[in-house]
Amino acid sequence: MTRRLARSEANTTALPIYSGPIPPQYAAGDGDDGMSLLVPDRYIAVRLDDQLKFFRKKAVKLDILLERLQWGILGVGGLGTLLAAIGFDLWVTLTTAIAAALGTYLSYRGVDSTLTNYNQTAIDLENIKGWWTALRPDEQGDPSNVDALVQHTEQVLATELSGWTQRMQDALANLRKDQKKEANDKGTEGAGRSEGGPSLVVAVRSDAMPTTPPSQLSGAR
């Protein structure tokens, strides 16, 4: 894990040194040392239920944030329309800028997609828990069912995490692309200036040359 981290963009910043307990206290549940083997019921309580509560709690917060931002955009847009109707045209620009800023923030946070992913992950975890609860005691003691419980739970969590990783990689790729494009544009602009320099000098020189008197022109003819 540390070697993979060192090969990522995180290695371009100063990484703090962790000197706390292993595993960290926040990573383990109550009464769990983070290292011992877990029976199925304990696994559900420490791992599945813990993550299920996390995604449900985050989904509620994101839903509130999404609703507030959407109402804010509609309210500011309606205010701009009212101001335009009563003749305060100068204030319309301000309301338009505020509505655009709220929309940009909403897109930047990715509230819609994040809320969808959290809800889908929570539903998948609930389905796994419901499947396990519906099993008979002898079926819950079957090692294949225990393996299926752990495998499907970790697969759901890994899928949700891989979505964030893919987003981060896409964002970094777009950032590199924009930086490369900006560097190319600056290089092209600099080359254009260097090519335009001599023509300007020639123009100045031609304007600065003294004109031939008319008498000399007539003599030459």
Secondary structure, 3 states (H helix, E strand, C coil): CHHHHHCCHHHHCCCCCCCCCCCCHHHCCCCCCCCCCCCHHHHHHHHHHHHHHHHHHHHHHHHHHHHHHHHHHHHHHHHHHHHHHCCCHHHHHHHHHHHHHHHHHHHHHCHHHHHHHHHHHHHHHHHHHHHHHHCCHHHHCCHHHHHHHHHHHHHHHHHHHHHHHHHHHHHHHHHHHHHHHHHHHHHHHHHHHHHHHHHHHHHHHHHHCCCCCHHHHHHHC
